């Protein structure tokens, strides 16, 4: 095995994303379980992340049938995506970034075999190494994260949004987001699948098909059997079940660019799910966009502690038998509002705001 082949492939994968990842032996181990050496060599062609068939033919000098066979295998494996360009109608093949991207697609089919168990363990090792590196170089690394775009937006539990005289933006209402798309798919939550494979299941829900995809990502995932199509009604019920379980709705856009199309909605928890879990484990800052903030209604609060237990950011405490919200850490998800038995918390609209919270630091 030539290490340079895997280094070049890994470099192109990391460069395809916005969030930097260290190139390590563990990453090579992950990629070697995901693909053959010939497939890794093929990824060297992706010096830019997206190429069409004609460009691939020129760069590779391979016959068309061989290129298509290679592409199909890599698409089935969640390494490359293939979608038609809206402007030209030409099919474009894009190298997926590592995260969000290839890591998620690795476990989205819901398989639980020996290979998937091994991949889950390697992913855990990748995150453990990230934690080590972050904590070791905390002061140097943290300022750099501010230069990267927020990977997602939080949209609140919809029934608790008080509109008043102001019309809530279309992109802030989950049901209207769903109504906007005809192609909708549901896939297994890779995060919860990984934790199941590690024998450490989710503490909030036993449901696994909870991640929604829209438009082109939905079409691709359905074609390649990463997801199944769902109706708008089923999609809305999936979100409602997630809300009742206390999960946070996070919206993802293409290339992490909020001006681009919506890729999907994930319903996240702190024990399993990428962005929240990586924050709590001291790996990455919590960086998100939101338009709301939670406020207590002191006269209605009886200090039952439900909100403390359910808050996915650990931002609520009890003081003198009343809930106190650390607003600097509130992401406006509405989980506490939705689950408060006394209706003693409300959501207030702040307008779009960027939340950046440093992860815990090891003492």
C-alpha positions, 0 to 999 in steps of 0.5 A: 500500500502506498501511503501517498495514495491515501494522503492525496485522497484524504487531502482532496476530501478535506479540501472539499469541505469548509471545516478543516480536519487533520490528516491522520493514520486513523483517517487513512484507516477509515478511508481504507475500510470505505474504498479500494486503492483504485478508488482512492486514486480516482479521487485524486482527479477531484482537485476541484470538488465537482466535475462532469463526465467530460472533465473526468474523461479528459483528466483520467483518460479512462473509457467512459464505461469504466468511469461510470462504473467507478462513479456508481460504486463511489456514489453507492458508498457515499463518497461522491454525489451526482446531481444534475446542474439546474443551469446546464442540465449536465450531471455533475459529480461532487466529492463529498467533504468528510464532515458533514458528508462522508462520515454521515453517509457511512451509517445512513443506511441503518446497517449494523454488520461487522463492517459498520461496527468497525467504522463506528469505532473508527469514527469514535477514534477520529473524534477522540483525536480531535478532542485531544488536539483541541484541548492541547491547543485550545488557546490557539485553535478557538479564535480560528473557529470564528472565521468558519461559517456556522454549520447550521441554523436552529429553527424552533418548535413551531407551535411555540413561536409567537408571531404577534404583528410580525410575520415569521420568515418562511425559513423559520417555520418547519412545516412551511419548509416542508411544504416548499419541497416536493422531493422529501426523504427520511434517512437513519440518523447516522449519529444515533446509529453510531452510538447504537453500534457502540452500545451506547444508545440515545437517551432521548428517543428510540426512533432512528429514521428522523433526518429529513432531506430535500430536493437534490440531496433527497433524490440522490439519497433515494436513488442510492438507497440511503433514504426512503421517500416520505410524504409531507404529512409523514415528514411533519409527523417525524418532526413532531415526534422529535419535538416531543422527545426534546430534540433540537431542529437544525437546518443545513444548507448546501456548502454551509451557505444559508443563501443556497438551497436547503439540504435537510433538517436534523433533529439533534440531541446532546448525547449523540448528534454531531454538532451538539455532542462535539460541543459538549465533549470539548471538540468544537465550539457551538456555532449556529444561527438562530432567531429566538431566545427563551425567557422564563415567566417567573410567576408561573415557574414551580421549579420542577426541573423539567427544563433543566433535564431537557435542555440540550445545551445545559443552559438552564439551572434552578435557583431558589426553586425557579428556572434561570436561563443563561441567555448567552448559551441559549440557541432558541430551539424551544425545547424547554418551552414545548416541554414545560408542564407549567408553560412557564417559559416563552420564546421571544424573537430576536431577529437573526443572531449568530451564537458562538459558544466555546466548548468546555475546557479540560481542567 
